[in-house]
Every structure is written in C-alpha cells, then in structure tokens.
Amino acid sequence: MNPEQAYQELLQRARERALISSVNSVLGWDQEVNMPPKGAAWRAEQSAYLSGLAHSKATAPEINELLLSVEESDLVDDPLSDVAVNVREWRRGYDRATKLPTEFVEEFARTASLAQHVWAEARAKSDFSLYAPKLSELIELTRRKADYFGYEDQPYDALLDEFEPGEKTENVKRLFEGLRAELVPFLQSIVNAPKQPDFSIVEDRDYPVERQRILGEMASAAYGLDYASARLDVSTHPFSTNFGPGDQRITTRFDPRNFGDSFFSILHETGHALYEQNLPVEFFGTPRGDAVSLGIHESQSRTWENLVGRSRAFWRHFFPITRQMFPQTLADVSLDDFHFAINAVKPGFIRVDADEVTYNLHIMLRFEIEQAIINEDLPVEEIPGVWNELFKAYLGLDVPEDRLGVLQDIHWSFGAIGYFPTYALGNLYGAQFFAQARKDLPDLDASFAAGDFAPLLNWLREHIHQHGMRYRAQALVQVTTGQPLSHKPLMSYLKEKYSKLYELA
Amino acid sequence: MNPEQAYQELLQRARERALISSVNSVLGWDQEVNMPPKGAAWRAEQSAYLSGLAHSKATAPEINELLLSVEESDLVDDPLSDVAVNVREWRRGYDRATKLPTEFVEEFARTASLAQHVWAEARAKSDFSLYAPKLSELIELTRRKADYFGYEDQPYDALLDEFEPGEKTENVKRLFEGLRAELVPFLQSIVNAPKQPDFSIVEDRDYPVERQRILGEMASAAYGLDYASARLDVSTHPFSTNFGPGDQRITTRFDPRNFGDSFFSILHETGHALYEQNLPVEFFGTPRGDAVSLGIHESQSRTWENLVGRSRAFWRHFFPITRQMFPQTLADVSLDDFHFAINAVKPGFIRVDADEVTYNLHIMLRFEIEQAIINEDLPVEEIPGVWNELFKAYLGLDVPEDRLGVLQDIHWSFGAIGYFPTYALGNLYGAQFFAQARKDLPDLDASFAAGDFAPLLNWLREHIHQHGMRYRAQALVQVTTGQPLSHKPLMSYLKEKYSKLYELA
C-alpha cells in the first residue's frame, strides 16, 4: 500500500472511531439528562461495549503499519500540514493506547468503578478513612500507569500529558507559583476592602426558572450558539458534549432563588459548544478537526463565562433585558450593584462554587498534592492534613470537615490524577488570548455593550478554532499571542477589574 | 465444540446484537424527541454504522455452524424449552438475513431512502404521479425480496411473514372477510343512528397541556407502567421503544384543544411498554425474552388504549379525576356524554385518526391493494383508483384527493409492504385475549371502576408476557383461548358496546 492509500485508510478508520465515540456521547448525555434510574445497569453495559469496541479499533496493529507507511513518506514533510498533524496525533494516540496492557486497563477500570462508590459514601459521611484504602490502590495503579506511559523528568509529567498534551510539571509549577505570589496578597486586600457587594441580590431572590431558561438561551444565542444544531437541557451537574457535526448539547441546572448558578453555567457550556461548533467540520473525526486539549477547551468556556459574561460591557447590554425579565426582583437594583454582586469574591471551601479570583487557588492546592502523591510518596493518610494546611495558606480558611475539603471532588476516584491543572491552565490561556483579542480589536467593549459578540467569536475562530489540533497548546499560545503562556495577562485582568470593583488603592 | 458450549456462544452473540440494536434505539428515540435539525446527517451515519455492524454480526457464518451443533443435539428435544425456542428463532433470523444478498440490501435501502423524500413531496402536492415511478421500483424490489425469502403459496406470504412470523395471506383474507361482512353494515347502522355524540366536548375545548400530561402519566401509572424505568416525552408521531431492561420510552404529542389525541396515544404506547416491561428480563436479548410479533405487540397497545381505556368502567374511575383536572372545561359534561364523545364513530379519510369501528376497514383496504400489487401485478398507476373505489365500498366516502387517500401513509415508501395487516391482527388478538380474560376474571369491570388494573396486567403477564416468543402468535392464541384467531370476539365486543352507545335495535 502506498503512503497516500495508507493515509486514506487511516482516515476511514478515524471516521469509524468517531462514529463509535460519538454514539457513546449520546448514551452518556441521555444517562445524565433523561435516563430513568432502573436503566442504569444496561446503560453501563451498552457504554462498556462501545468503549471496548473503540479500544479494539484504536489498538489494531494495522494502524501501526499504516502510520509507518505515511511517517516514512514525504506526505509529512511539512509538520503543519493536515496530513502531518493527523499522523502526529494518531501516532500519539496509538502509542498511548497500546502502552497499557489490557489486563491493566481492566484492573484500573474495575478499581475506579469501586472507588467511586466508596468515595461517594465517604463524602456523605465526611470520613476520609473510609476512602483511604481504595485511594491508595488507585494511586498505586496511577503510578504504574505513569511508568507504562513513560516520562523524562518525573512521573507526574506522564499523567499531565494525558489531559494536556506536551505540558510539563515544571512549567505548570512555575506558572502557578508566579500567579500565587500575586494572587494571595491580592485576595487578602479584596477580603479586607471596606466596600463589599450585596450578593444576596443574585443569590437569594426570586428568579422563576422558565425565565432563567429564556434569558440563558438568549445570551448563548447572542454569543453565536446556533440552536438549529444545539440543545439546552437540565442535569444534576452542568456539562457539554458533542454528538457530531450539527449537534452539540449543553446542560445546566436551575435554582429558583439563584440567578448566577444557571446563567453562568449556561455561558460556560456555551463557550465549550462554540469551540466545537466552530472547529473545521470538513475535518470532523480527525485531529485536524478536533480540540487541542482540555486546557484550551476550558479557555473557551472561561472566556465566555467570565471574561465576557461577567464584564461591565456585557451587562450594559444585558442588564436592561434581565430587569425586564425579572421586573419585581430587580426593581431596586442598579447596574452597578448587579455587576458587583455577580463578581463577588468570597473565599469558600468548594471549588465548583469559587469565583474568578479564588478559583485558581483551589487548583494549585490540588496540583501540589497530586505531585506529592505521585512524585514524592506522600502517604495517603497525610493527604487531608496537607490539604487543610495549604487551604489555610492559600485561602485563609480552616477546613472544618473532609466533606468540604479533600473529599469534595470525584476526579481522583475515577483515576483522573493530572486533570485538575487543566482548569487553571484554561483560565491562563483564556486571559492571554483575550488580552491579545483586545489589542487586535480595540472596540471589543463597545461591541459587547451593543450586544454584538461576533467580532470576538470571529477572532477566536480565526486564531484558535480553525486550527483544530494543528498546534499543541503551548505552540498555539505562542503563535497567537507571540508569547509563551504566562500568569501575567490573567493577573493584570484580575487586578484591574477587582481593584475597580472593590475600590482598592 | 459441544452443543452446550455452542449454545452458550450463541447466547453471547445474541447479547452482543441486543447491545448494538438497543443502542440504535437510543439514537432513533433521540432523533425523534430531541435532535436539533442540523444533526440529521451525522445521526444517519451513526445509525447506518450500527445497522451495518448488527447485520454483519447477524450473518456471521459461524452462527450457522453453532446452530447446527445445537439443532442436531438433544438440547432441542422439547420444542417449547428455552433452548429450542431460542434456536428456532435464531435459525429463522439467520436464514432470512443471509437470504438477501448484500448488494440487494443496499439497493433496497437506497431506493427506500429516496422514495421517502419523493413520497413526502408527492403527499405535500397531493400528486400521486410524482410518486408512482419510485413506488414502481420499490414494488419491483419487494417482489424480488419475496423471491429471495421464498414462499409456498403466494409471494405476499413471504412479506407478511417478515412482520408476523407464521401468518398466511389466506388466513388473513378469511379473517378480514368475516369481519368486513359484519362490520360494513354495522357501521352503516351507526352512521344512520338518530342518537349521535357531541364529540366537540373532547375535540374542541380547552385542555391545558401540562394537565393533559399529568393525567396521562397518572393513567399509565395506574395501568402499572413503572416510571422508575420509563419516560414520557413529546414527538411528532407517538411511538414507544425499548432501550433495554429498566428503560422503556413512550412519546405522545399534545393539542391544547383536543383531549383524546394525547390521552389515548399515551394509553396505546403504555400498552406497548407494559409488554416490554413484563417480558421475562432474565431472557432479555434472546427470543425467549422477546415479543412474539408486531400483531401481538399491537394487541397489547390496543387492549390498554381501547378495550380498557375507552370502557365505561375505566371512566367511572377516571372521569371524576379528569373533571377535577379540567374543572371549567368539563363543568357541564356528564360521564355519559364524555364516554360517548371519546367513542364517537366517524368515518374519515385518515387511518391514524380512525375510531375502533372504522380502523380495521382502513387496514383491509391496504391489505387488498398490497396483495394485488404483489400477487397480481396491479399496475402502479391504477392504485389510486382501486383505493378510492374500495374506500367508497368499505367506508362510504368519496376520497377527494390523494393526500387524503393513497398518499397518506409512509409505510410503502420505506418498503414495508406486508406491515399493515399486523395492525388489524392486533385488534383481533387483543379482543380475543380480552374476552378470555373476562371469562377468567368476572370482576374485571369492577376492578377497573375501582382504578385497579393489576388483575388484567397479571393475567396478561401470565398468559402472554411471560412466554416471550415461546409460542408463535397463531399458537399463543390457541393456547391462551383454546381457539384459533377469529373475528368474532372483536365483532361481539364492537356490537355490544356500540349498540348500547348508539341505542341501536
């Protein structure tokens, strides 16, 4: 088979994997949005069957031969060509998928499945000791996973690379340390500021659910989400998923007394869906048409949720509409008060409830602990103590119980160690891209204030979406902004915005 | 491989096919209930991929060898044993699936896909001539399909057998002729009766949609539908589907001025779902745990929709609740008037809107035409004329245009010739089973009037559901009622009920 034929065959196989995994996305979405409780057991069988099918397709030995045929040809001479990008990522995927022995994958899946049940029980009882033995097993398996994958500097690199290809522990450490050095004192000055928002305006007044839904759909449509190829539904935890070209699904949850809980989760998931909707559809199912990484995905969601959705310019347009939607609720509320309320900074225990300023501190703490677990053999029973100590140092609070501390997140229980940093990286990437967009488009605020978000979406399409996986995240930020990733754009943004809101010196 | 091992391997393969086809059911349901319009193209790819996968699994040559191994053993000595039932139906499925050459299957699918578009356009324009050429092609392909399948007496047998295993054209003809001889004059006496219902009570008053939904769910739950393993949603055309153990989905549509449209479609789909929920779950994914046929399935839906749901006893319980639900709308309406209104007999052009008395006449007409097309070479261009002539003879109406006549149904356009008779067979089976249940349970009306439907559901479980495919339909009715299928139980039921309602002599 000549290289051109081999490449066509690889495209065909990629399409088949995309079909299988997109069907599995339908099953996963239905499970969270619709499935009656007694359907869970068979649904697990359906998903496991498709996952097994996808895995066997992804590890077929013929793939290696086909890849070698193209890799040794001149088809990949230009490393940024469509062919070279696809082959680079297929190679990475094939090598990673075949590095883990099947028995290991099965043992990992079994342990993680059990660990999730144990974790849920331990969290309900706020008792870490119930969880510790299973977590130990998972950590041991995760270390073995890192060994299977291999690494140059430290085992944690191998884990990080799974979620954020090409990223290095040392680089993340450097970024986080730079950010933390400025963020911790800045947070203190906010907490101590005499001027504080009345956040009860948005967290404890009447916001009828049907009206919240309409406003959320209006805002996401204004962002550019095409509802002829998208749906908004309700689930316990908001998420977004892609069923394939022309079908993106986002979810939220509604609290009739809390405005922000649904509104900002809709904007967040809209950011994810806009990325998926604007990836080049002609390359769907191949790396060239796929998202770069979890970090870059999160940069899109956080941009639309925070950098745009919590901006003064956005609310100059949307506050009058919001007041029309909730006339009694907001009769006595000014734009200034509303904007301050939705940007209230409140150090708290729970990551998913955290504001823009404190959020990254929650991530840094998890990153520190994950490194210590994987690279330095931190004993499992010492994790809660380290957690609480770091929490005091970063956020200034004493954790009263493990339910509000080390037991709050599901991630470790399904074996996803190395995932958390991508949330903070997303914030950093988002801020750095956004700063560049502001330079390129000086009238951005005026367009937001006029309800026009097309200039920003077009900029993101041109500089990020259209590339698919052409560039790894580290290269993409360099190409787009002329600089490597830095904590400075985010810190500048936070300082400017929150100094004004809190009237800091 | 010994026969026992071969059987275990066949079970494993059946489970895999059940996984694949149940996943395809999820895709199909989502397509009708949720999918945004731009998702259609990729969804078609996903479904086609799974259908192809299922077909290749169903026609694997190893299946033949495995079946032979069991068929030649003493495992199938008792033809009603679980093993023998499964092997009998697997053999049937394998032989049928492998009788059609792959190229033929593809040509059929392609032609049917095009024909559906052409049909939709022809119906919109009410112009049969647009549809005739494609319908000719499909008929020609369907004749070839009958030849591939093979038959003893006439080609139409091969088609009928696809939807109603073991059924014969001559038998259906005999049943339909017996029914029609009594039904046509009976319908005339109803139409000419001086007493007529005020059906505007249920077809042209205010029935707020949310309340319709609640009442529909209450009634289906009272029937025994377990909403911990079921959901009710909205789609253009009501349907029911099975995602696997513990997950049945039914749909309806709501018209805020029409009570019966949603209420009786909910009861109808509940009947289908109750059958699925009460099949023996330990045999799920094998014939022993599967529904007998389309006709038997329809017998369950029509029983709960009509024989129970339009009975006086049912409404003695549900009318007070319904009036509480719609107090203004039904303030001036008595139980008698309401019950008469939901049982109004109105000869009309559209099959899916037909009442209990006229429905089967719509089917007979289609059955006559299908036989003429397949067995007697009726030219396509003569179909509308024959349709209109038979319609006048059976229902006494002149069809004003093809949109209301020969173009109304989608079935032929996807190549489903031989399907329609199962609807009427369902009515006949349902009435014959129900007459037997009444004999076995003399207090049935009293239990309905008390809102207790468990005695009937338990009877259906014991006599029908628990058997899965142990008996073919023709044997099941013999075993359950001691008689072969006859038109008499249905005709007796109709005569007794409608003579009373319309005060016929």
Interface residues (C-beta under 8 A of the other chain):
Chain A: E16 L19 I20 S22 V23 V26 L27 D30 N34 M35 P36 P37 K38 G39 A40 A41 W42 R43 E45 Q46 Y49 L50 D226 Y227 A228 S229 A230 R231 D233 F243 G244 P245 G246 D247
Chain B: E16 L19 I20 S22 V23 V26 L27 D30 N34 M35 P36 P37 K38 G39 A40 A41 W42 R43 E45 Q46 Y49 L50 D226 Y227 A228 S229 A230 R231 D233 F243 G244 P245 G246 D247
